Amino acid sequence: MTTRKYPHEPHEGERRPETAEAAATKQVAALEGKIAELESTAAEAKDRYLRLAADFENFKKRARQDQVDTIQHASAELINRLLPGLDDLHKALEHRPKGVDPSWLKGVELSVRKLEDAFGAHGLEAIKSVGARFDPKLHEAVGHEESLEHPEDTVVAELRRGYRIRDRVVRPALVKLARPPALPADADSDRDGTDDQA
């Protein structure tokens, strides 16, 4: 029989399982910590990737929009330079002489229509003016006409067509606006005379 020097101390063989179990627990805790750290790093990397992907998509959309705007601006410049020629063709059709050859007239009308269709393919459209309320974004007022038929500041005549490309005005329409008729001069002097007597 083996006698122990210290009866309360465990044998050496009994100590090892506790130490191995503690070491295993420490290893598991360390591995779990490492796993948590790697999961956190992976989540951060995924978040960074998603933000970069979203930023890149936004960049591509802005670049496409900038390209479209540049093309539209360039076409608006060219169209603006060609509009006086279209105006002249419209005036020629409006003031055609009597007895003009009908086939010649149809040819000019066809040319005007083709030109308007080509402009329309780039988004150009005429601004509707006559009968509309004056809008300083679309119209440029160059005069007034007395009218009882139309409310004040209604466009009654268009002197030059205005055009826009989508929502951007290329050239405002030159228009005349309605205003109420002025009181006759006799009525003013009669009223002034009565005012003086009072």
C-alpha positions as CSV (number, residue, x, y, z in Angstrom):
1,M,0.0,0.0,0.0
2,T,1.3,3.4,-1.0
3,T,1.1,6.0,1.7
4,R,0.7,9.6,0.7
5,K,2.8,12.2,2.4
6,Y,-0.1,14.7,2.2
7,P,-3.4,12.9,2.3
8,H,-5.3,15.8,0.8
9,E,-3.2,16.2,-2.3
10,P,-4.4,14.3,-5.4
11,H,-2.2,11.8,-7.1
12,E,-0.3,13.0,-10.2
13,G,-2.5,11.0,-12.5
14,E,-5.5,12.7,-11.1
15,R,-4.1,16.2,-11.8
16,R,-3.6,15.7,-15.5
17,P,-7.2,15.3,-16.6
18,E,-8.1,18.7,-14.9
19,T,-5.2,20.4,-16.6
20,A,-6.0,18.9,-20.0
21,E,-9.6,19.9,-19.6
22,A,-8.7,23.4,-18.7
23,A,-6.2,23.6,-21.6
24,A,-8.9,22.3,-24.0
25,T,-11.4,24.9,-22.6
26,K,-8.8,27.6,-23.1
27,Q,-8.2,26.4,-26.7
28,V,-11.9,26.4,-27.4
29,A,-12.3,29.9,-26.0
30,A,-9.3,31.1,-28.0
31,L,-10.7,29.5,-31.2
32,E,-14.2,30.9,-30.6
33,G,-12.6,34.4,-30.1
34,K,-10.7,34.0,-33.3
35,I,-13.9,32.9,-35.1
36,A,-15.7,35.9,-33.8
37,E,-12.9,38.2,-34.9
38,L,-12.8,36.6,-38.4
39,E,-16.6,36.9,-38.7
40,S,-16.4,40.5,-37.7
41,T,-13.7,41.1,-40.3
42,A,-15.7,39.3,-42.9
43,A,-18.8,41.3,-42.1
44,E,-16.8,44.6,-42.4
45,A,-15.3,43.5,-45.7
46,K,-18.8,42.5,-47.0
47,D,-20.2,45.9,-45.9
48,R,-17.3,47.7,-47.5
49,Y,-17.9,45.7,-50.7
50,L,-21.6,46.5,-50.8
51,R,-20.9,50.2,-50.3
52,L,-18.3,50.2,-53.0
53,A,-20.6,48.4,-55.4
54,A,-23.4,50.9,-54.7
55,D,-21.0,53.8,-55.2
56,F,-19.8,52.3,-58.4
57,E,-23.4,51.9,-59.7
58,N,-24.1,55.6,-58.8
59,F,-21.0,56.6,-60.6
60,K,-22.0,54.7,-63.7
61,K,-25.5,56.3,-63.6
62,R,-24.0,59.8,-63.2
63,A,-21.5,59.1,-66.0
64,R,-24.3,58.0,-68.3
65,Q,-26.4,61.0,-67.4
66,D,-23.5,63.4,-68.0
67,Q,-23.0,61.8,-71.4
68,V,-26.7,62.2,-72.3
69,D,-26.6,65.8,-71.1
70,T,-23.5,66.5,-73.1
71,I,-25.0,65.1,-76.3
72,Q,-28.3,67.0,-75.7
73,H,-26.4,70.2,-75.1
74,A,-24.4,69.8,-78.3
75,S,-27.5,69.0,-80.3
76,A,-29.3,72.0,-78.7
77,E,-26.5,74.3,-79.8
78,L,-26.7,73.0,-83.4
79,I,-30.5,73.1,-83.4
80,N,-30.4,76.7,-82.1
81,R,-28.2,77.7,-85.0
82,L,-30.5,76.0,-87.6
83,L,-33.8,77.5,-86.2
84,P,-33.5,80.8,-88.1
85,G,-33.5,78.8,-91.4
86,L,-36.6,76.9,-90.3
87,D,-38.2,80.3,-89.4
88,D,-37.4,81.6,-92.9
89,L,-39.0,78.5,-94.5
90,H,-42.2,79.0,-92.4
91,K,-42.3,82.7,-93.4
92,A,-41.9,81.7,-97.1
93,L,-44.8,79.3,-96.8
94,E,-47.0,81.9,-94.9
95,H,-46.3,84.6,-97.5
96,R,-46.3,82.5,-100.7
97,P,-47.2,84.5,-103.8
98,K,-50.4,83.9,-105.7
99,G,-50.2,81.6,-108.6
100,V,-47.2,79.7,-107.3
101,D,-46.7,76.2,-108.8
102,P,-48.5,73.7,-106.4
103,S,-45.9,71.0,-106.9
104,W,-43.1,73.5,-105.9
105,L,-45.2,74.5,-102.8
106,K,-45.7,70.8,-101.9
107,G,-41.9,70.3,-102.2
108,V,-41.2,73.1,-99.8
109,E,-43.8,71.9,-97.3
110,L,-42.3,68.4,-97.5
111,S,-38.8,69.9,-96.9
112,V,-40.1,71.8,-93.8
113,R,-41.8,68.7,-92.5
114,K,-38.6,66.6,-92.9
115,L,-36.6,69.2,-91.1
116,E,-39.1,69.4,-88.3
117,D,-39.1,65.6,-88.0
118,A,-35.3,65.5,-87.9
119,F,-35.4,68.1,-85.1
120,G,-38.2,66.2,-83.3
121,A,-36.0,63.1,-83.3
122,H,-33.6,65.0,-81.1
123,G,-36.5,66.0,-78.7
124,L,-37.2,69.5,-80.2
125,E,-40.8,70.6,-79.9
126,A,-42.5,73.9,-80.5
127,I,-43.8,75.8,-77.5
128,K,-47.6,76.3,-77.7
129,S,-48.2,80.0,-77.1
130,V,-51.4,81.6,-78.6
131,G,-54.2,81.3,-76.0
132,A,-51.8,80.3,-73.2
133,R,-51.2,82.3,-70.1
134,F,-47.9,84.3,-70.3
135,D,-45.0,82.3,-68.7
136,P,-41.7,84.1,-68.5
137,K,-39.8,80.8,-68.7
138,L,-41.4,80.0,-72.1
139,H,-42.3,83.4,-73.6
140,E,-40.7,86.8,-74.2
141,A,-43.3,89.6,-74.3
142,V,-42.5,92.2,-76.9
143,G,-45.8,94.1,-77.0
144,H,-49.5,94.3,-76.0
145,E,-52.8,94.2,-77.8
146,E,-56.0,95.6,-76.3
147,S,-58.6,92.8,-76.1
148,L,-61.9,92.2,-74.5
149,E,-62.0,88.6,-75.5
150,H,-58.9,87.4,-73.6
151,P,-58.0,87.8,-70.0
152,E,-55.0,90.1,-69.2
153,D,-51.6,88.5,-69.9
154,T,-52.9,85.9,-72.2
155,V,-50.8,85.4,-75.4
156,V,-52.8,86.7,-78.3
157,A,-50.1,86.7,-81.1
158,E,-46.9,84.8,-81.7
159,L,-44.2,86.8,-83.6
160,R,-41.6,84.0,-83.5
161,R,-42.0,80.4,-82.5
162,G,-40.3,79.2,-79.4
163,Y,-38.8,75.8,-79.0
164,R,-37.7,73.5,-76.2
165,I,-35.8,70.2,-76.0
166,R,-37.6,68.1,-73.4
167,D,-37.9,70.4,-70.4
168,R,-35.1,72.8,-71.5
169,V,-36.1,76.0,-73.4
170,V,-33.9,76.4,-76.5
171,R,-35.5,79.6,-77.6
172,P,-38.4,81.5,-75.9
173,A,-41.4,82.5,-78.1
174,L,-41.7,86.2,-79.0
175,V,-45.3,87.1,-78.1
176,K,-47.8,89.9,-77.7
177,L,-50.1,89.8,-74.6
178,A,-53.7,90.8,-74.1
179,R,-54.5,93.8,-71.9
180,P,-57.8,95.5,-71.2
181,P,-58.7,98.4,-73.4
182,A,-57.7,101.9,-72.2
183,L,-60.5,104.2,-71.1
184,P,-61.4,106.8,-73.8
185,A,-59.7,110.2,-73.3
186,D,-63.2,112.0,-73.1
187,A,-64.2,109.8,-70.2
188,D,-61.0,110.8,-68.3
189,S,-61.5,114.5,-68.9
190,D,-65.2,114.3,-67.9
191,R,-64.2,112.5,-64.7
192,D,-61.4,115.0,-64.1
193,G,-64.0,117.9,-64.6
194,T,-66.4,116.4,-62.1
195,D,-63.6,115.8,-59.6
196,D,-62.6,119.5,-59.9
197,Q,-66.2,120.7,-59.3
198,A,-66.5,118.5,-56.2
